[in-house]
Amino acid sequence: MYKKIPLYLPDLDLSKIQGPYQEGYGAFFHSFNILDYDYVHDLVGQQIKFHIPPSNFSFTTVIFRGVPDAHTDASMTALNYYITSSQAITRFYQAVDPNLKTMVPQRLGVGVGMDQRTFSYRPDNLIEIDTFVANDHEAYLLNVHTIHKVTKSVHTPHRTMLRWLWYDVPFDQVLDSIEILG
């Protein structure tokens, strides 16, 4: 479901990170293109190597206290490097009845209609199976096709992260393909 990855980028120059708007979910979750891809690639490339290239790479901000519903993402796998984690709690669930789910409206900036692989789940249909709390400057590889929810205190800052996505590559394959350098 998740695995901490040894990636540490404490001195990121944020003025080289956030580029133009890429996509979002509602008013609280926004992804931006990377302004200086070579800058970030050089820093990350000193510590890890992706043998299966990600489908997408972005700078993401989450300004809500958490995701309102437990859900699955359209992507299968994500690597989140938390610049500001806000001590958010990521919880993973199993559905009592996997058929009781609601399709989530398509993300903004990508078109109209429904996202055929993003679903939300009612709390009374879930059993919590695992949880973790990320700290600032920690990276976690996540199976985001597993039902999950992120919550944080309203008194903590917005969460910010570098986010690599693999749309169609399962978690275990991505994990096996990441090479830790040095």
For each residue, the residues with C-beta under 8 A, 3 or more apart:
1: 92 129 130 142 143 146 171
2: 90 92 130 132 140 141 142 143
3: 140 141 175
4: 138 139 140
5: 48 79 139 140 141 178 180
6: 47 48 139 180
7: 44 47 48 81 139
8: 47 137
9: 12 43 44 81 83 137 162
10: 137
11:
12: 9 16 17 40 43 83
13: 16 17 39
14: 17 18 83
15: 35
16: 12 13 35 36 39 40
17: 12 13 14 34 35 36 40 59 162
18: 14 32 35 59
19: 32 33 34 35 59
20: 32 33
21: 24 30 31 32 33 109
22: 31 32 33 58 109
23: 30 31 107 108 109 110
24: 21 29 30 31 107 108 109
25: 28 29 104 107 108
26: 29 108
27: 63 64
28: 25 62 63 64
29: 24 25 26 60 61 62 63 64 67
30: 21 23 24 60 61 63
31: 21 22 23 24 58 59 60 163
32: 18 19 20 21 22 58 59 60 61
33: 19 20 21 22 58 59
34: 17 19 37 40 57 58 59 162
35: 15 16 17 18 19
36: 16 17 39 40
37: 34 40 41 57
38: 41 42
39: 13 16 36 42 43
40: 12 16 17 34 36 37 43 44 57 162
41: 37 38 44 45
42: 38 39 45 46
43: 9 12 39 40 46 47
44: 7 9 40 41 47 48
45: 41 42 48 49 181
46: 42 43 181 182
47: 6 7 8 43 44 180 181 182
48: 5 6 7 44 45 178 179 180 181
49: 45 178 179 181
50: 53 54 164 177 178
51: 177 178 179
52: 166 169 173 174 177
53: 50
54: 50 57 79 164 165 166
55: 75 165 166 167 168 169
56: 75 163 164 165 167
57: 34 37 40 54 162 163 164 165
58: 22 31 32 33 34 162 163 165
59: 17 18 19 31 32 33 34 160 161 162 163
60: 29 30 31 32 80 160 161 162 163
61: 29 30 32 158 159 160
62: 28 29 67 150 158 159 160 161
63: 27 28 29 30 158
64: 27 28 29 67 68
65: 151 152 153 154
66: 88 149 150 151 152
67: 29 62 64 70 71 149 150 151
68: 64
69: 120 121 122 149
70: 67 91 93 120 121 123 126 147 148 149
71: 67 104 118 119 120 121 147 148 149
72: 117 118 119 144 145 146 147 148
73: 78 117 118 144 145
74: 107 115 116 117 118 167
75: 55 56 78 144 145 165 166 167
76: 143 144 145 166 167 168 169 170 171
77: 141 142 143 144 145 165 166 169 170 171 173 174
78: 73 75 141 142 144 163 164 165 166
79: 5 54 139 140 141 142 163 164 174 178
80: 60 134 139 140 142 161 162 163
81: 7 9 137 138 139 161 162 163
82: 85 134 135 136 137 138 139 140 159 160 161
83: 9 12 14 136 137 160 161 162
84: 136 157 158 159 160 161
85: 82 88 133 134 135 136 138 159 161
86: 152 153 156 157 158 159
87: 133 134 135 152 153 156
88: 66 85 133 134 150 151 152 156 159
89: 131 132 133 150 151 152
90: 2 131 132 133 134 140 142 148 149 150
91: 70 128 130 131 148 149 150 151
92: 1 2 128 129 130 131 146 147 148
93: 70 121 126 127 128 129 146 147 148 149
94: 126 127 129 147
95: 98 100 101 121 125 126 127 147
96: 100 125 126 127
97: 100 125
98: 95 101
99:
100: 95 96 97 121 122 125
101: 95 98 119 120 121
102: 119 120 121
103: 114 115 116 118 119
104: 25 71 114 115 118 119 120
105: 114 115
106: 110 111 112 113 114 115 118
107: 23 24 25 74 110 115 118
108: 23 24 25 26
109: 21 22 23 24
110: 23 106 107
111: 106
112: 106
113: 106
114: 103 104 105 106
115: 74 103 104 105 106 107 118
116: 74 103
117: 72 73 74 145
118: 71 72 73 74 103 104 106 107 115
119: 71 72 101 102 103 104
120: 69 70 71 101 102 104
121: 69 70 71 93 95 100 101 102 125 126 147
122: 69 100 125 126
123: 70 126
124:
125: 95 96 97 100 121 122
126: 70 93 94 95 96 121 122 123 147
127: 93 94 95 96
128: 91 92 93 131
129: 1 92 93 94
130: 1 2 91 92
131: 89 90 91 92 128
132: 2 89 90 140
133: 85 87 88 89 90
134: 80 82 85 87 88 90 138 140
135: 82 85 87 138
136: 82 83 84 85
137: 8 9 10 81 82 83
138: 4 81 82 85 134 135
139: 4 5 6 7 79 80 81 82
140: 2 3 4 5 79 80 82 90 132 134
141: 2 3 5 77 78 79 171 174 175 178
142: 1 2 77 78 79 80 90 148 171
143: 1 2 76 77 146 170 171
144: 72 73 75 76 77 78 148
145: 72 73 75 76 77 117 170 171
146: 1 72 92 93 143
147: 70 71 72 92 93 94 95 121 126
148: 70 71 72 90 91 92 93 142 144
149: 66 67 69 70 71 90 91 93
150: 62 66 67 88 89 90 91 159
151: 65 66 67 88 89 91
152: 65 66 86 87 88 89 156 159
153: 65 86 87 156
154: 65
155:
156: 86 87 88 152 153
157: 84 86
158: 61 62 63 84 86
159: 61 62 82 84 85 86 88 150 152
160: 59 60 61 62 82 83 84
161: 59 60 62 80 81 82 83 84 85
162: 9 17 34 40 57 58 59 60 80 81 83
163: 31 56 57 58 59 60 78 79 80 81
164: 50 54 56 57 78 79
165: 54 55 56 57 58 75 77 78
166: 52 54 55 75 76 77 78 169 174
167: 55 56 74 75 76
168: 55 76
169: 52 55 76 77 166 173 174
170: 76 77 143 145 173 174
171: 1 76 77 141 142 143 145 174 175
172: 175 176
173: 52 77 169 170 176 177
174: 52 77 79 141 166 169 170 171 177 178
175: 3 141 171 172 178
176: 172 173
177: 50 51 52 173 174
178: 5 48 49 50 51 79 141 174 175
179: 48 49 51
180: 5 6 47 48
181: 45 46 47 48 49
182: 46 47
